[in-house]
């Protein structure tokens, strides 16, 4: 989850994340946010594109800078199950397969295609590139265009 606010009066905001803990079946343990990231990972800053800033600004206008970005009807934290349910209800039938995690995978693939896997790993804050490659990047299903290389090779071999 992310908490956002004004950074030193600048036009840019800063967001502070943490881990939303959903105990679901544990009686007496409500949904809550812990300051630390998973595995005590260090803080991670993500620079949002313009459309992301606009979306967060609109959401924060509803919840305020100290509230959750995605709030439940009482203004508290929204569970992942309710987030998925709300997303399914908002999407047309042909997109009902989309989950909140689908957005993360899509960003990973788009960043990889434009900037490469190393920057994708940094964007997702994975400690290992293998995690990014195995779980977040859509597999290339078409080989690169190597025709000129193979034509050159064939010419050198008298083909």
C-alpha positions as CSV (number, residue, x, y, z in Angstrom):
1,X,0.0,0.0,0.0
2,X,1.1,3.6,-0.5
3,X,0.7,6.7,1.6
4,X,1.2,10.0,-0.2
5,X,1.6,13.6,0.8
6,X,3.2,16.9,-0.2
7,X,7.0,16.9,-0.2
8,X,8.4,20.1,1.1
9,X,5.8,22.3,-0.7
10,X,6.9,21.1,-4.1
11,X,4.4,20.2,-6.8
12,X,5.6,16.6,-6.6
13,X,4.3,14.3,-3.9
14,X,6.1,11.6,-2.0
15,X,4.6,8.3,-1.2
16,X,5.5,6.0,1.7
17,X,4.7,2.3,1.3
18,X,4.5,-0.6,3.6
19,X,2.9,-4.0,3.6
20,X,-0.8,-4.5,4.0
21,X,-1.4,-7.5,6.2
22,X,-4.7,-9.4,5.8
23,X,-5.0,-12.2,8.3
24,X,-8.4,-13.1,6.9
25,X,-9.2,-16.2,9.0
26,X,-7.4,-15.2,12.1
27,X,-10.0,-14.1,14.7
28,X,-9.3,-10.8,16.3
29,X,-6.6,-9.7,13.8
30,X,-7.9,-7.0,11.5
31,X,-6.6,-5.9,8.2
32,X,-3.7,-3.5,8.9
33,X,-0.7,-1.8,7.5
34,X,2.8,-2.5,8.8
35,X,5.6,0.1,8.2
36,X,8.2,-2.4,7.0
37,X,8.2,-3.9,3.5
38,X,8.2,-7.6,3.0
39,X,11.4,-9.2,4.2
40,X,12.5,-5.9,5.8
41,X,13.4,-4.7,2.3
42,X,14.7,-1.2,2.1
43,X,12.4,1.7,1.1
44,X,11.8,1.8,-2.6
45,X,10.9,5.0,-4.6
46,X,8.8,4.7,-7.8
47,X,8.5,7.7,-10.1
48,X,5.0,7.8,-11.4
49,X,4.1,8.7,-15.0
50,X,1.7,11.6,-15.5
51,X,-1.4,9.4,-15.8
52,X,-0.4,7.8,-12.5
53,X,0.0,11.1,-10.7
54,X,-3.4,12.2,-12.1
55,X,-5.1,9.0,-10.9
56,X,-3.5,9.2,-7.4
57,X,-4.4,12.8,-7.1
58,X,-8.0,12.0,-7.8
59,X,-8.0,9.1,-5.3
60,X,-6.3,11.2,-2.6
61,X,-8.9,13.9,-3.1
62,X,-11.4,11.4,-1.8
63,X,-9.4,9.7,0.9
64,X,-7.0,12.4,2.0
65,X,-3.2,12.3,2.2
66,X,-3.0,10.1,5.3
67,X,-5.7,7.6,4.3
68,X,-5.4,4.5,2.2
69,X,-5.3,5.1,-1.5
70,X,-8.0,2.5,-2.1
71,X,-10.4,2.7,0.8
72,X,-13.3,0.5,1.8
73,X,-16.8,2.0,2.3
74,X,-15.9,2.9,5.9
75,X,-12.7,4.7,4.8
76,X,-10.4,1.9,6.1
77,X,-8.0,-0.4,4.2
78,X,-9.6,-2.5,1.4
79,X,-8.7,-6.2,1.5
80,X,-7.2,-7.7,-1.6
81,X,-10.3,-9.9,-2.0
82,X,-12.6,-6.8,-2.1
83,X,-10.1,-5.1,-4.5
84,X,-10.4,-8.0,-6.9
85,X,-14.2,-8.0,-6.5
86,X,-14.5,-4.3,-7.2
87,X,-12.2,-4.6,-10.2
88,X,-14.2,-7.5,-11.7
89,X,-17.4,-5.5,-11.3
90,X,-15.9,-2.4,-13.0
91,X,-14.5,-4.3,-16.0
92,X,-16.4,-5.6,-19.1
93,X,-16.9,-9.3,-19.3
94,X,-14.0,-9.9,-21.7
95,X,-11.6,-8.4,-19.2
96,X,-12.8,-10.2,-16.1
97,X,-9.5,-12.2,-16.1
98,X,-7.6,-9.0,-15.1
99,X,-6.4,-8.9,-11.5
100,X,-4.5,-6.2,-9.6
101,X,-1.4,-8.3,-10.2
102,X,-2.0,-8.2,-13.9
103,X,-1.2,-4.5,-13.9
104,X,2.2,-5.2,-12.3
105,X,3.0,-7.8,-14.8
106,X,2.0,-5.5,-17.7
107,X,4.2,-2.7,-16.4
108,X,7.1,-5.2,-16.1
109,X,6.7,-6.3,-19.7
110,X,6.3,-2.7,-21.1
111,X,9.3,-1.5,-19.2
112,X,11.4,-4.6,-20.2
113,X,10.4,-4.1,-23.9
114,X,11.5,-0.4,-23.8
115,X,14.3,-0.3,-21.3
116,X,15.5,-3.9,-20.7
117,X,15.2,-6.4,-17.9
118,X,17.7,-4.8,-15.5
119,X,15.6,-1.6,-15.2
120,X,12.5,-3.7,-14.9
121,X,14.1,-5.5,-11.9
122,X,14.8,-2.1,-10.4
123,X,11.3,-0.8,-11.1
124,X,9.7,-3.8,-9.3
125,X,12.3,-3.7,-6.5
126,X,13.3,-7.4,-6.9
127,X,16.6,-8.4,-5.3
128,X,17.2,-11.0,-8.1
129,X,16.8,-10.5,-11.8
130,X,15.7,-14.2,-12.0
131,X,12.5,-13.3,-10.0
132,X,11.6,-10.6,-12.5
133,X,12.2,-12.8,-15.5
134,X,10.5,-15.9,-14.1
135,X,7.3,-14.3,-12.7
136,X,6.7,-10.9,-14.3
137,X,7.8,-10.8,-17.9
138,X,5.7,-12.0,-20.7
139,X,7.7,-14.5,-22.7
140,X,8.9,-13.4,-26.1
141,X,7.2,-15.7,-28.6
142,X,9.0,-14.4,-31.7
143,X,12.7,-14.5,-32.3
144,X,14.6,-11.3,-33.2
145,X,15.0,-10.3,-36.9
146,X,18.4,-11.8,-37.6
147,X,18.0,-12.1,-41.4
148,X,20.9,-9.8,-42.3
149,X,23.3,-11.7,-40.0
150,X,22.3,-15.0,-41.6
151,X,22.4,-13.6,-45.1
152,X,25.9,-12.3,-44.4
153,X,26.9,-15.7,-43.1
154,X,25.4,-17.5,-46.1
155,X,27.3,-15.1,-48.4
156,X,30.6,-15.8,-46.7
157,X,30.1,-19.5,-47.0
158,X,29.3,-19.2,-50.7
159,X,25.6,-19.9,-50.3
